[in-house]
Amino acid sequence: MKRILSAVAGGLILSALVTAPRPIDLAGAGDSKTLSTRVEAPPRLSPDVASSFARLALACVEKEFPNKPDHVMNDPEDVRPPKAMHPVFYGCFDWHSAVHGHWMLVRLLRTHPDIPEAPRIRAALDGNITPEKIATEVAYLEDPNRKSFERTYGWAWLLKLAAELGGWDDPDGRRWAAALEPLSREIAKCYVDFLPRQTYPIRTGVHPNTAFGIAFALDYATATGDTALREILVERSLAYYANDAGCPAEWEPGGEDFFSPCLVEADLMRRVLPADRFASWFRAFLPGITRGEPIQLLSPATVADRSDPKIVHLDGLNLSRAWCMIGIASALPSDDHARQVLVDSAARHAGATLVHVASGSYEGEHWLASFAVYALSAFEEIDGVDE
């Protein structure tokens, strides 16, 4: 895999991707229905770009308005501003974006501790992630009328934040992890309560997607040793997806998707199935990948208007497709041609959107940097798997 991914090294500036194209070798490349034979390689997360992304998050994690609350009002007195309901995650337009904005800030502190924004990041996290404020967030979730609050997208990102903090050997990080723990425990309880009652998975390309919600929760359960949560997540994954085949990826994308239902499912199953079983499952699930098909799945989505809050979701789709493809490729045998096809497509998808993360429109800027950092982290973590 290191040989295949050698093209992803390099630097990035927000105004242009400074990378050289390299050829790919897809079967039937001369056919009008196949992909271009050249690919722009995505760069690494440089300190300058880490700083730029950090500034985007810092500009929104304490920005209360505009705001789109997901709030069930119990009585007239329950009409409250976002910060009163969510003293930690009140910024970035909505709760889940505030959560993954905090995740990104922690991630950037871990990977780029010396960026100029580091003191501001620590101050923001220190002001938000306190035991008192977390207790208010927990109390909100415990209300009987709010069982479906942020289910499961916001839940998943909260557990991703908890796992990021829990794996960080840093005095501030340990303090924030301890403060966050009651909320992460409550979210884990929500999964344990809900998933056994969810008979069918939600296969949408937006927030409620079940596969995405399970995947990040599974990462948390593995990282923290929460065996009870892990057992339920694995059992539900197998019940929902083990027998799936022939995913209709040619129907993608939907006009407001930020997930590929097919790829996010496969990215979950590579976490659940043993490597040999996953390879055979994946061949049946997306049998055309080695032939560069379907083109609709392997080509980046076109984003016509980045000032539209739904259309700009497609930038998120390009980034989430990239991280899913890299994760899937990492789980396939070294001689599986699908690996190269997926990595090349991931490079194209990331390259199509990274230059647009800072678009000047809050519709994308309040959340896309988190997707970009997670996608770039996937490239960096897989590089070097094979010598």
C-alpha positions, 0 to 999 in steps of 0.5 A: 500500500505504501507503494500505491500511496506514494503519490499522496505525499506533498504540500497543500495551500488553500488556493491550489493543490500543488500536486502532479498527476500520475497515471492509473491503470483501469481496465477498459480505460479507452471506453467512454464509460470509464474514468479518466486515466489521470489522477490528481494526488491529494497532499498531506495536512501541512502546518499551514493548512492545519492552521487554516482549518483550525481558524475555521473551527475557532471562528464557529465553536463559540459562534451561537448564531445562526443556529439550527437547533434540533430541539423538542420543546416540552412547555413554553419555558423550554423556548431557549437559545442554543447556549442555554440548552447546550453550553458546550456544543452551541456553535457551528450552526448545529450541535453535531457540527460543534461536536466535530469542530471540537474533535478537529481542534483536538486532532490538530493539537495532537498532530500539529501542536506547534501551530500558532493557533494552539493557545487559542485552541486550548483556551476554547476547549478549556472554556467549553469542556468543563464538568459543569457544562457537560452535566447540562448536556447530559441532562438535556439528553436524559429528557424522555422526549429527546431520545432521538436527539442527534441519533446517530450522527451527532452521537457518533461524532461525540464518541469520536471526540471522546476517543480522540481525547482518550488516546492523547497523552496530554495533561489538558487532554486528560482533563477534558477527557475526564470532563467529557466522560459522563456525556460519552457514557450517556451516548454509549447507553443510547446506542445500547438502548436504541440499536436492538430496537432498530429493526432495519438500518437507515441507508440514507446519504445524510445524518441518520445513516446507520452504518456511519453511526455504528462505525465511529461508535465501534472505533470508540468501543474498541479504543476504550475497551467497552465490550458490551457496546462493541458486542451490540454494534457488531451484532447489529452490523452483521444483522443489518449488512452481512448478507448484502450484495450488489449495492446499487451504487450507480444510483449515487449520489443523491442531490444532498448526500454527504455520505455514500450509502454503499461506501460507508457500509463497506467501511463499517464492514471492514471493521467488523468482518475478518480480512478474508471474509471481508474481501469476499463480501466486498467483491459481492457487494461492489463487484464492478470496482476492479473494472472502474465501475460504477463511474458514478461512485468513482467520480467526484460529485459536482458541487454547483453552489457552495452557498447552498446549505444542501448542495454543499453537502456534496463537498462532504460527500467527496471527502467521506468517499475518500476516507471510506475508499482508503479504509476499504483499500487498507482491508483488502489483500495486497494483490487485489486490484480494487485497492489501486482503483479505490486509492486513485479514486480517493485521491480524485475525490479529495482533490476535488474538494480540498481547495473549496473547504474555505469557500467564504460561505458559512454553509460549508465553512462551519463543518467541511474542515472536520471532514477534510482533516478526517480524510487526510488523516486516513491517507496518512494513517494508511501510508506505510501499512505495506513496506 
